Amino acid sequence: MRKAHCLAVALLAACASPQPPAPAATPPSAALVNPGFESSATSGRGDPEGWFSFQHAIEPSYRFSVDTVEPHGGARSLRIDNTGPDVYGAIAQSVDAAPHAGKVARYSAWLRTRDTRSAVLTLVTLKGGTTVSNNFMADAPVAGTTPWTRYTITLPVPANADRIEIGAMLQGKGSLWLDDVELSFDAR
């Protein structure tokens, strides 16, 4: 009888003990194409799979290439080199904004630079191809020669946005490397 009583007390105590806390939820992320530039597939223009490059006006003033020398992770990274007088050259990828309306986009990526005037991550919301809002690291562009460093920028996603565009931009001389990009969303 005493044994059964001890067992009953132990079972009641186990049932009454608090449950361990649930693990912290990770913010939902966007399904990016080729975020580490590991795919060897390219677009019709020669851009890495999932990405598109563009320049301000005078092409070609920037060269975009997949680089296998000293990537941050994996075997490859993206490299942008200034080769002419144009103001900027950028690489970007676009995702649907609708599922993330009202949230805060959090874009992280690893950058490395050589002899740059200004290199930045870019995060833009668009409606019908027109910019609604953007974050171009205006207060803290990367300049000079730097080792691989992780940067994170955020931007609220307006309800009227239909696209979110992430990327990196080199302004002026030098070289910029981009690798291991991530895009997630936090509730406001």
PAVO-923682 format. One record per residue: residue in one letter; x, y, z of N, C-alpha, C, O in turn. Coordinates in nm, 2 decimals. Layout:
BEGIN
[A, [X, Y, Z], [X, Y, Z], [X, Y, Z], [X, Y, Z]];
...
This chain:
BEGIN
[M, [0.08, -0.12, 0.00], [0.00, 0.00, 0.00], [0.09, 0.13, 0.00], [0.06, 0.22, -0.07]];
[R, [0.19, 0.12, 0.09], [0.28, 0.24, 0.09], [0.35, 0.26, -0.04], [0.37, 0.38, -0.08]];
[K, [0.38, 0.15, -0.11], [0.45, 0.16, -0.24], [0.35, 0.23, -0.34], [0.40, 0.31, -0.42]];
[A, [0.23, 0.19, -0.34], [0.13, 0.25, -0.43], [0.11, 0.39, -0.40], [0.09, 0.48, -0.49]];
[H, [0.10, 0.43, -0.27], [0.08, 0.57, -0.23], [0.20, 0.65, -0.28], [0.18, 0.76, -0.33]];
[C, [0.32, 0.61, -0.27], [0.44, 0.68, -0.31], [0.44, 0.70, -0.46], [0.47, 0.81, -0.52]];
[L, [0.39, 0.59, -0.53], [0.39, 0.60, -0.68], [0.28, 0.71, -0.72], [0.30, 0.79, -0.81]];
[A, [0.17, 0.71, -0.65], [0.06, 0.81, -0.68], [0.11, 0.95, -0.66], [0.08, 1.04, -0.73]];
[V, [0.18, 0.97, -0.55], [0.23, 1.10, -0.51], [0.33, 1.14, -0.62], [0.33, 1.26, -0.66]];
[A, [0.42, 1.05, -0.66], [0.52, 1.09, -0.76], [0.45, 1.12, -0.90], [0.50, 1.22, -0.96]];
[L, [0.35, 1.05, -0.93], [0.28, 1.08, -1.06], [0.21, 1.21, -1.05], [0.21, 1.29, -1.15]];
[L, [0.15, 1.24, -0.94], [0.08, 1.37, -0.92], [0.18, 1.49, -0.93], [0.16, 1.59, -0.99]];
[A, [0.30, 1.47, -0.86], [0.40, 1.57, -0.87], [0.45, 1.59, -1.01], [0.48, 1.71, -1.05]];
[A, [0.47, 1.48, -1.08], [0.51, 1.50, -1.22], [0.41, 1.57, -1.31], [0.45, 1.66, -1.39]];
[C, [0.28, 1.54, -1.28], [0.18, 1.61, -1.36], [0.17, 1.76, -1.32], [0.14, 1.84, -1.40]];
[A, [0.20, 1.79, -1.20], [0.19, 1.93, -1.15], [0.31, 2.01, -1.18], [0.30, 2.13, -1.17]];
[S, [0.42, 1.95, -1.21], [0.54, 2.03, -1.24], [0.53, 2.11, -1.37], [0.46, 2.06, -1.46]];
[P, [0.58, 2.23, -1.37], [0.57, 2.31, -1.48], [0.63, 2.26, -1.61], [0.74, 2.19, -1.59]];
[Q, [0.58, 2.29, -1.72], [0.64, 2.24, -1.85], [0.76, 2.33, -1.88], [0.76, 2.45, -1.84]];
[P, [0.86, 2.27, -1.94], [0.97, 2.35, -1.98], [0.93, 2.46, -2.08], [0.83, 2.43, -2.16]];
[P, [0.99, 2.57, -2.08], [0.95, 2.67, -2.18], [0.97, 2.63, -2.32], [1.06, 2.55, -2.35]];
[A, [0.88, 2.67, -2.41], [0.89, 2.64, -2.55], [1.02, 2.71, -2.61], [1.05, 2.82, -2.57]];
[P, [1.08, 2.64, -2.70], [1.20, 2.71, -2.76], [1.15, 2.84, -2.83], [1.04, 2.85, -2.88]];
[A, [1.24, 2.94, -2.83], [1.21, 3.07, -2.90], [1.18, 3.04, -3.05], [1.26, 2.97, -3.11]];
[A, [1.08, 3.10, -3.10], [1.04, 3.09, -3.24], [1.14, 3.17, -3.32], [1.18, 3.28, -3.29]];
[T, [1.19, 3.11, -3.43], [1.27, 3.18, -3.52], [1.19, 3.26, -3.62], [1.08, 3.21, -3.66]];
[P, [1.23, 3.38, -3.65], [1.14, 3.45, -3.75], [1.13, 3.38, -3.88], [1.23, 3.32, -3.93]];
[P, [1.01, 3.39, -3.94], [1.00, 3.32, -4.07], [1.09, 3.38, -4.17], [1.12, 3.50, -4.17]];
[S, [1.14, 3.30, -4.26], [1.24, 3.35, -4.36], [1.18, 3.34, -4.50], [1.09, 3.26, -4.53]];
[A, [1.23, 3.42, -4.59], [1.19, 3.41, -4.73], [1.28, 3.30, -4.80], [1.39, 3.29, -4.77]];
[A, [1.22, 3.24, -4.89], [1.29, 3.14, -4.97], [1.37, 3.21, -5.08], [1.32, 3.24, -5.19]];
[L, [1.50, 3.23, -5.05], [1.58, 3.30, -5.15], [1.64, 3.19, -5.24], [1.66, 3.07, -5.21]];
[V, [1.67, 3.23, -5.36], [1.74, 3.15, -5.46], [1.89, 3.17, -5.46], [1.93, 3.29, -5.47]];
[N, [1.96, 3.07, -5.44], [2.11, 3.08, -5.45], [2.17, 3.18, -5.35], [2.25, 3.26, -5.39]];
[P, [2.13, 3.17, -5.22], [2.18, 3.28, -5.13], [2.33, 3.27, -5.10], [2.38, 3.37, -5.05]];
[G, [2.39, 3.16, -5.13], [2.54, 3.15, -5.11], [2.62, 3.15, -5.24], [2.74, 3.13, -5.23]];
[F, [2.55, 3.17, -5.35], [2.61, 3.17, -5.48], [2.68, 3.04, -5.52], [2.78, 3.04, -5.59]];
[E, [2.63, 2.93, -5.46], [2.69, 2.80, -5.49], [2.64, 2.74, -5.62], [2.71, 2.65, -5.67]];
[S, [2.53, 2.78, -5.67], [2.48, 2.72, -5.80], [2.56, 2.77, -5.91], [2.60, 2.89, -5.92]];
[S, [2.59, 2.69, -6.01], [2.67, 2.73, -6.12], [2.57, 2.77, -6.24], [2.62, 2.82, -6.34]];
[A, [2.44, 2.76, -6.22], [2.34, 2.81, -6.32], [2.35, 2.96, -6.33], [2.37, 3.03, -6.23]];
[T, [2.32, 3.01, -6.45], [2.32, 3.15, -6.47], [2.19, 3.19, -6.55], [2.12, 3.11, -6.61]];
[S, [2.16, 3.32, -6.54], [2.05, 3.38, -6.62], [2.10, 3.40, -6.76], [2.21, 3.37, -6.79]];
[G, [2.01, 3.44, -6.85], [2.04, 3.46, -6.99], [2.15, 3.57, -7.00], [2.22, 3.58, -7.10]];
[R, [2.16, 3.66, -6.90], [2.25, 3.77, -6.91], [2.38, 3.73, -6.84], [2.48, 3.81, -6.84]];
[G, [2.39, 3.61, -6.79], [2.51, 3.57, -6.72], [2.52, 3.59, -6.57], [2.62, 3.56, -6.51]];
[D, [2.41, 3.65, -6.51], [2.40, 3.67, -6.37], [2.38, 3.54, -6.30], [2.33, 3.44, -6.36]];
[P, [2.43, 3.53, -6.17], [2.41, 3.40, -6.10], [2.26, 3.37, -6.08], [2.18, 3.46, -6.08]];
[E, [2.23, 3.24, -6.08], [2.09, 3.20, -6.07], [2.02, 3.28, -5.95], [2.07, 3.28, -5.84]];
[G, [1.90, 3.33, -5.98], [1.82, 3.40, -5.88], [1.85, 3.55, -5.87], [1.77, 3.62, -5.80]];
[W, [1.96, 3.59, -5.93], [2.00, 3.73, -5.91], [2.00, 3.81, -6.04], [2.01, 3.75, -6.14]];
[F, [1.99, 3.94, -6.03], [2.01, 4.03, -6.15], [2.10, 4.14, -6.11], [2.09, 4.20, -6.00]];
[S, [2.18, 4.18, -6.21], [2.28, 4.29, -6.19], [2.23, 4.41, -6.27], [2.16, 4.40, -6.37]];
[F, [2.27, 4.53, -6.22], [2.23, 4.65, -6.30], [2.33, 4.76, -6.26], [2.40, 4.76, -6.15]];
[Q, [2.34, 4.86, -6.35], [2.44, 4.97, -6.33], [2.36, 5.10, -6.36], [2.25, 5.10, -6.42]];
[H, [2.41, 5.21, -6.31], [2.35, 5.34, -6.32], [2.32, 5.38, -6.47], [2.20, 5.39, -6.50]];
[A, [2.42, 5.40, -6.55], [2.39, 5.44, -6.69], [2.50, 5.40, -6.79], [2.46, 5.36, -6.90]];
[I, [2.62, 5.41, -6.75], [2.73, 5.39, -6.85], [2.78, 5.25, -6.84], [2.87, 5.22, -6.75]];
[E, [2.73, 5.15, -6.92], [2.77, 5.02, -6.91], [2.88, 5.00, -7.01], [2.88, 5.06, -7.11]];
[P, [2.98, 4.91, -6.99], [3.00, 4.84, -6.86], [3.10, 4.92, -6.77], [3.22, 4.94, -6.81]];
[S, [3.06, 4.96, -6.66], [3.15, 5.02, -6.56], [3.17, 4.93, -6.44], [3.24, 4.96, -6.35]];
[Y, [3.09, 4.82, -6.43], [3.11, 4.72, -6.32], [3.10, 4.58, -6.38], [3.03, 4.55, -6.47]];
[R, [3.19, 4.50, -6.33], [3.19, 4.36, -6.37], [3.14, 4.28, -6.25], [3.18, 4.30, -6.13]];
[F, [3.05, 4.18, -6.28], [2.98, 4.10, -6.18], [3.03, 3.95, -6.21], [3.01, 3.91, -6.32]];
[S, [3.08, 3.89, -6.11], [3.13, 3.75, -6.13], [3.12, 3.67, -6.00], [3.12, 3.72, -5.89]];
[V, [3.11, 3.54, -6.02], [3.12, 3.44, -5.91], [3.26, 3.42, -5.89], [3.34, 3.39, -5.98]];
[D, [3.31, 3.43, -5.76], [3.45, 3.42, -5.72], [3.47, 3.30, -5.63], [3.39, 3.28, -5.54]];
[T, [3.57, 3.22, -5.66], [3.60, 3.10, -5.58], [3.72, 3.13, -5.49], [3.76, 3.04, -5.41]];
[V, [3.78, 3.25, -5.49], [3.89, 3.28, -5.40], [3.84, 3.34, -5.27], [3.78, 3.45, -5.27]];
[E, [3.87, 3.27, -5.16], [3.83, 3.32, -5.03], [3.69, 3.36, -5.01], [3.66, 3.47, -4.96]];
[P, [3.59, 3.27, -5.04], [3.45, 3.30, -5.01], [3.43, 3.29, -4.86], [3.51, 3.24, -4.78]];
[H, [3.32, 3.35, -4.81], [3.29, 3.35, -4.67], [3.25, 3.20, -4.63], [3.31, 3.15, -4.53]];
[G, [3.16, 3.14, -4.70], [3.11, 3.01, -4.67], [3.10, 2.93, -4.81], [3.09, 3.00, -4.91]];
[G, [3.11, 2.80, -4.80], [3.09, 2.73, -4.92], [3.21, 2.75, -5.01], [3.33, 2.77, -4.96]];
[A, [3.19, 2.73, -5.14], [3.30, 2.74, -5.24], [3.30, 2.87, -5.32], [3.40, 2.89, -5.40]];
[R, [3.19, 2.95, -5.31], [3.18, 3.07, -5.40], [3.12, 3.19, -5.33], [3.05, 3.17, -5.23]];
[S, [3.15, 3.30, -5.38], [3.08, 3.43, -5.34], [3.06, 3.51, -5.46], [3.11, 3.48, -5.57]];
[L, [2.99, 3.62, -5.45], [2.97, 3.71, -5.56], [3.07, 3.83, -5.55], [3.09, 3.88, -5.44]];
[R, [3.12, 3.87, -5.66], [3.22, 3.98, -5.66], [3.17, 4.09, -5.76], [3.13, 4.06, -5.87]];
[I, [3.18, 4.21, -5.72], [3.15, 4.33, -5.80], [3.28, 4.41, -5.81], [3.34, 4.45, -5.71]];
[D, [3.33, 4.44, -5.93], [3.45, 4.52, -5.95], [3.41, 4.64, -6.03], [3.34, 4.63, -6.13]];
[N, [3.46, 4.76, -5.99], [3.45, 4.88, -6.07], [3.55, 4.88, -6.18], [3.67, 4.86, -6.16]];
[T, [3.50, 4.91, -6.31], [3.59, 4.90, -6.42], [3.57, 5.03, -6.51], [3.64, 5.04, -6.61]];
[G, [3.49, 5.13, -6.46], [3.47, 5.25, -6.54], [3.41, 5.36, -6.46], [3.41, 5.35, -6.34]];
[P, [3.36, 5.47, -6.53], [3.32, 5.59, -6.46], [3.18, 5.59, -6.40], [3.15, 5.69, -6.33]];
[D, [3.10, 5.49, -6.42], [2.96, 5.50, -6.37], [2.95, 5.51, -6.22], [3.05, 5.47, -6.14]];
[V, [2.84, 5.56, -6.17], [2.82, 5.59, -6.03], [2.81, 5.47, -5.94], [2.87, 5.46, -5.83]];
[Y, [2.73, 5.37, -5.98], [2.71, 5.25, -5.90], [2.68, 5.13, -5.99], [2.64, 5.14, -6.10]];
[G, [2.71, 5.01, -5.93], [2.67, 4.88, -5.98], [2.62, 4.80, -5.87], [2.67, 4.80, -5.76]];
[A, [2.51, 4.72, -5.90], [2.44, 4.65, -5.79], [2.39, 4.51, -5.84], [2.38, 4.49, -5.96]];
[I, [2.38, 4.42, -5.74], [2.32, 4.29, -5.77], [2.20, 4.28, -5.67], [2.20, 4.33, -5.56]];
[A, [2.09, 4.22, -5.72], [1.97, 4.21, -5.64], [1.89, 4.08, -5.66], [1.91, 4.01, -5.76]];
[Q, [1.80, 4.05, -5.57], [1.70, 3.95, -5.58], [1.57, 4.00, -5.53], [1.57, 4.07, -5.43]];
[S, [1.46, 3.96, -5.59], [1.33, 4.01, -5.55], [1.24, 3.90, -5.50], [1.24, 3.79, -5.56]];
[V, [1.16, 3.92, -5.40], [1.07, 3.82, -5.35], [0.93, 3.89, -5.33], [0.92, 4.01, -5.32]];
[D, [0.82, 3.81, -5.32], [0.69, 3.86, -5.30], [0.67, 3.93, -5.16], [0.72, 3.87, -5.06]];
[A, [0.62, 4.04, -5.16], [0.60, 4.12, -5.03], [0.47, 4.08, -4.96], [0.46, 4.09, -4.84]];
[A, [0.37, 4.04, -5.03], [0.23, 4.02, -4.98], [0.23, 3.94, -4.85], [0.17, 3.98, -4.75]];
[P, [0.30, 3.82, -4.84], [0.30, 3.74, -4.72], [0.36, 3.81, -4.60], [0.35, 3.76, -4.49]];
[H, [0.43, 3.92, -4.62], [0.51, 3.98, -4.52], [0.47, 4.12, -4.48], [0.53, 4.19, -4.41]];
[A, [0.35, 4.17, -4.54], [0.30, 4.30, -4.52], [0.28, 4.32, -4.37], [0.23, 4.23, -4.30]];
[G, [0.32, 4.44, -4.32], [0.31, 4.47, -4.18], [0.42, 4.42, -4.09], [0.42, 4.44, -3.97]];
[K, [0.51, 4.34, -4.14], [0.62, 4.29, -4.07], [0.75, 4.37, -4.09], [0.74, 4.47, -4.17]];
[V, [0.85, 4.34, -4.02], [0.98, 4.41, -4.05], [1.08, 4.31, -4.12], [1.11, 4.21, -4.06]];
[A, [1.12, 4.35, -4.23], [1.22, 4.27, -4.31], [1.36, 4.29, -4.24], [1.40, 4.40, -4.21]];
[R, [1.43, 4.17, -4.22], [1.56, 4.17, -4.16], [1.65, 4.10, -4.26], [1.64, 3.98, -4.28]];
[Y, [1.74, 4.18, -4.32], [1.83, 4.13, -4.43], [1.97, 4.13, -4.37], [2.03, 4.23, -4.33]];
[S, [2.04, 4.01, -4.37], [2.17, 4.00, -4.33], [2.26, 3.93, -4.44], [2.21, 3.85, -4.51]];
[A, [2.38, 3.98, -4.45], [2.47, 3.92, -4.54], [2.62, 3.95, -4.50], [2.64, 4.04, -4.42]];
[W, [2.71, 3.88, -4.56], [2.85, 3.90, -4.53], [2.91, 3.97, -4.65], [2.89, 3.94, -4.76]];
[L, [2.99, 4.08, -4.61], [3.06, 4.16, -4.71], [3.20, 4.16, -4.69], [3.25, 4.16, -4.57]];
[R, [3.28, 4.17, -4.79], [3.43, 4.20, -4.79], [3.46, 4.30, -4.89], [3.39, 4.30, -5.00]];
[T, [3.55, 4.39, -4.87], [3.58, 4.50, -4.96], [3.73, 4.52, -4.98], [3.81, 4.48, -4.90]];
[R, [3.76, 4.58, -5.10], [3.90, 4.62, -5.13], [3.90, 4.75, -5.19], [3.84, 4.77, -5.30]];
[D, [3.96, 4.85, -5.13], [3.98, 4.99, -5.18], [3.85, 5.05, -5.23], [3.84, 5.11, -5.33]];
[T, [3.74, 5.04, -5.14], [3.61, 5.09, -5.18], [3.59, 5.23, -5.13], [3.64, 5.27, -5.02]];
[R, [3.51, 5.31, -5.20], [3.46, 5.44, -5.15], [3.34, 5.41, -5.07], [3.32, 5.47, -4.96]];
[S, [3.25, 5.33, -5.12], [3.12, 5.30, -5.05], [3.06, 5.17, -5.10], [3.04, 5.15, -5.22]];
[A, [3.04, 5.08, -5.01], [2.97, 4.95, -5.04], [2.86, 4.93, -4.94], [2.88, 4.96, -4.82]];
[V, [2.74, 4.89, -4.98], [2.63, 4.88, -4.89], [2.54, 4.76, -4.93], [2.54, 4.71, -5.04]];
[L, [2.47, 4.71, -4.83], [2.36, 4.62, -4.85], [2.24, 4.71, -4.89], [2.23, 4.83, -4.85]];
[T, [2.15, 4.66, -4.97], [2.03, 4.73, -5.02], [1.90, 4.65, -4.98], [1.90, 4.53, -5.01]];
[L, [1.81, 4.72, -4.93], [1.68, 4.66, -4.89], [1.57, 4.76, -4.94], [1.57, 4.87, -4.89]];
[V, [1.48, 4.71, -5.03], [1.39, 4.80, -5.09], [1.25, 4.74, -5.10], [1.24, 4.62, -5.12]];
[T, [1.14, 4.82, -5.07], [1.01, 4.77, -5.09], [0.96, 4.84, -5.22], [0.98, 4.96, -5.23]];
[L, [0.88, 4.77, -5.30], [0.83, 4.83, -5.43], [0.68, 4.81, -5.44], [0.63, 4.71, -5.39]];
[K, [0.62, 4.89, -5.52], [0.48, 4.88, -5.56], [0.47, 4.91, -5.71], [0.50, 5.02, -5.75]];
[G, [0.44, 4.81, -5.79], [0.44, 4.83, -5.93], [0.57, 4.88, -5.99], [0.57, 4.95, -6.09]];
[G, [0.68, 4.84, -5.93], [0.81, 4.88, -5.99], [0.86, 5.01, -5.93], [0.98, 5.05, -5.96]];
[T, [0.78, 5.08, -5.85], [0.82, 5.21, -5.79], [0.86, 5.19, -5.65], [0.80, 5.11, -5.57]];
[T, [0.97, 5.25, -5.61], [1.02, 5.24, -5.47], [0.92, 5.30, -5.37], [0.88, 5.41, -5.39]];
[V, [0.88, 5.22, -5.27], [0.80, 5.27, -5.16], [0.89, 5.31, -5.04], [0.87, 5.42, -4.99]];
[S, [0.98, 5.23, -5.01], [1.08, 5.26, -4.90], [1.21, 5.19, -4.92], [1.21, 5.09, -5.00]];
[N, [1.32, 5.23, -4.86], [1.44, 5.17, -4.88], [1.54, 5.19, -4.76], [1.52, 5.28, -4.68]];
[N, [1.64, 5.10, -4.75], [1.75, 5.11, -4.65], [1.87, 5.07, -4.73], [1.89, 4.96, -4.77]];
[F, [1.96, 5.17, -4.75], [2.09, 5.15, -4.82], [2.21, 5.17, -4.73], [2.31, 5.21, -4.78]];
[M, [2.19, 5.15, -4.60], [2.30, 5.17, -4.50], [2.36, 5.31, -4.52], [2.48, 5.33, -4.51]];
[A, [2.28, 5.41, -4.54], [2.32, 5.55, -4.56], [2.41, 5.60, -4.45], [2.50, 5.68, -4.47]];
[D, [2.38, 5.56, -4.32], [2.46, 5.61, -4.21], [2.59, 5.53, -4.18], [2.67, 5.58, -4.11]];
[A, [2.61, 5.42, -4.25], [2.73, 5.34, -4.22], [2.77, 5.26, -4.34], [2.79, 5.14, -4.33]];
[P, [2.80, 5.32, -4.46], [2.86, 5.25, -4.57], [2.99, 5.19, -4.54], [3.07, 5.24, -4.45]];
[V, [3.03, 5.08, -4.60], [3.16, 5.02, -4.58], [3.26, 5.08, -4.68], [3.23, 5.09, -4.80]];
[A, [3.37, 5.12, -4.62], [3.47, 5.19, -4.71], [3.61, 5.13, -4.68], [3.63, 5.07, -4.57]];
[G, [3.70, 5.14, -4.78], [3.83, 5.09, -4.76], [3.85, 4.94, -4.79], [3.77, 4.89, -4.87]];
[T, [3.94, 4.88, -4.72], [3.96, 4.74, -4.74], [3.92, 4.67, -4.61], [3.98, 4.70, -4.50]];
[T, [3.83, 4.58, -4.61], [3.77, 4.51, -4.49], [3.77, 4.36, -4.51], [3.75, 4.31, -4.62]];
[P, [3.78, 4.29, -4.40], [3.76, 4.14, -4.40], [3.61, 4.11, -4.41], [3.53, 4.20, -4.39]];
[W, [3.58, 3.98, -4.42], [3.44, 3.94, -4.42], [3.38, 3.98, -4.29], [3.43, 3.96, -4.18]];
[T, [3.27, 4.06, -4.30], [3.19, 4.11, -4.18], [3.05, 4.09, -4.21], [3.00, 4.12, -4.32]];
[R, [2.97, 4.05, -4.11], [2.83, 4.03, -4.13], [2.76, 4.16, -4.09], [2.78, 4.23, -3.99]];
[Y, [2.67, 4.21, -4.18], [2.59, 4.33, -4.17], [2.44, 4.29, -4.17], [2.40, 4.20, -4.24]];
[T, [2.36, 4.36, -4.09], [2.22, 4.34, -4.09], [2.15, 4.48, -4.10], [2.18, 4.57, -4.03]];
[I, [2.05, 4.49, -4.19], [1.97, 4.61, -4.20], [1.82, 4.56, -4.19], [1.79, 4.45, -4.22]];
[T, [1.73, 4.66, -4.15], [1.59, 4.63, -4.14], [1.51, 4.73, -4.21], [1.55, 4.84, -4.24]];
[L, [1.38, 4.69, -4.24], [1.29, 4.79, -4.31], [1.15, 4.74, -4.29], [1.12, 4.62, -4.32]];
[P, [1.06, 4.82, -4.24], [0.92, 4.78, -4.23], [0.86, 4.75, -4.37], [0.89, 4.82, -4.46]];
[V, [0.78, 4.65, -4.38], [0.72, 4.62, -4.51], [0.58, 4.68, -4.51], [0.49, 4.63, -4.44]];
[P, [0.56, 4.79, -4.60], [0.43, 4.85, -4.60], [0.32, 4.76, -4.66], [0.35, 4.67, -4.74]];
[A, [0.20, 4.78, -4.62], [0.08, 4.70, -4.67], [0.07, 4.70, -4.82], [0.02, 4.61, -4.88]];
[N, [0.10, 4.82, -4.88], [0.08, 4.83, -5.02], [0.20, 4.78, -5.11], [0.19, 4.79, -5.23]];
[A, [0.31, 4.74, -5.05], [0.42, 4.68, -5.13], [0.39, 4.55, -5.19], [0.32, 4.47, -5.13]];
[D, [0.43, 4.53, -5.31], [0.41, 4.40, -5.38], [0.54, 4.32, -5.40], [0.54, 4.20, -5.43]];
[R, [0.66, 4.39, -5.38], [0.79, 4.32, -5.40], [0.89, 4.37, -5.29], [0.88, 4.49, -5.24]];
[I, [0.98, 4.28, -5.25], [1.09, 4.32, -5.16], [1.21, 4.28, -5.24], [1.23, 4.17, -5.29]];
[E, [1.31, 4.38, -5.25], [1.43, 4.35, -5.32], [1.55, 4.37, -5.22], [1.56, 4.47, -5.15]];
[I, [1.63, 4.26, -5.22], [1.75, 4.27, -5.14], [1.88, 4.26, -5.23], [1.87, 4.21, -5.35]];
[G, [1.99, 4.32, -5.19], [2.11, 4.31, -5.27], [2.22, 4.38, -5.21], [2.23, 4.40, -5.09]];
[A, [2.32, 4.41, -5.29], [2.44, 4.48, -5.25], [2.48, 4.58, -5.36], [2.46, 4.55, -5.48]];
[M, [2.54, 4.69, -5.32], [2.58, 4.79, -5.42], [2.72, 4.85, -5.39], [2.75, 4.87, -5.28]];
[L, [2.80, 4.86, -5.50], [2.93, 4.92, -5.50], [2.91, 5.06, -5.56], [2.87, 5.07, -5.68]];
[Q, [2.96, 5.16, -5.49], [2.95, 5.30, -5.55], [3.10, 5.35, -5.57], [3.17, 5.37, -5.47]];
[G, [3.13, 5.36, -5.69], [3.27, 5.41, -5.72], [3.37, 5.30, -5.73], [3.34, 5.18, -5.75]];
[K, [3.49, 5.33, -5.70], [3.61, 5.24, -5.72], [3.61, 5.13, -5.62], [3.54, 5.13, -5.52]];
[G, [3.69, 5.03, -5.66], [3.71, 4.92, -5.56], [3.64, 4.79, -5.60], [3.59, 4.77, -5.72]];
[S, [3.64, 4.69, -5.51], [3.58, 4.56, -5.52], [3.49, 4.53, -5.40], [3.53, 4.56, -5.29]];
[L, [3.38, 4.46, -5.42], [3.29, 4.42, -5.32], [3.26, 4.27, -5.34], [3.23, 4.23, -5.45]];
[W, [3.27, 4.20, -5.23], [3.22, 4.06, -5.23], [3.10, 4.04, -5.14], [3.09, 4.11, -5.03]];
[L, [3.01, 3.96, -5.18], [2.88, 3.93, -5.11], [2.87, 3.78, -5.09], [2.89, 3.71, -5.19]];
[D, [2.82, 3.73, -4.98], [2.81, 3.59, -4.95], [2.71, 3.57, -4.84], [2.68, 3.65, -4.76]];
[D, [2.65, 3.45, -4.84], [2.56, 3.39, -4.73], [2.46, 3.49, -4.69], [2.46, 3.54, -4.58]];
[V, [2.37, 3.53, -4.78], [2.26, 3.62, -4.75], [2.14, 3.55, -4.69], [2.11, 3.44, -4.71]];
[E, [2.07, 3.63, -4.60], [1.95, 3.57, -4.53], [1.85, 3.69, -4.53], [1.88, 3.80, -4.51]];
[L, [1.72, 3.65, -4.54], [1.61, 3.74, -4.53], [1.50, 3.68, -4.44], [1.45, 3.57, -4.47]];
[S, [1.47, 3.75, -4.33], [1.37, 3.70, -4.24], [1.28, 3.81, -4.20], [1.30, 3.93, -4.24]];
[F, [1.17, 3.78, -4.13], [1.07, 3.88, -4.10], [1.03, 3.87, -3.96], [1.00, 3.76, -3.91]];
[D, [1.02, 3.98, -3.89], [0.98, 3.99, -3.75], [0.85, 4.06, -3.74], [0.82, 4.15, -3.83]];
[A, [0.76, 4.02, -3.65], [0.64, 4.10, -3.62], [0.67, 4.24, -3.57], [0.77, 4.25, -3.50]];
[R, [0.60, 4.33, -3.61], [0.62, 4.47, -3.56], [0.60, 4.48, -3.41], [0.61, 4.58, -3.35]];
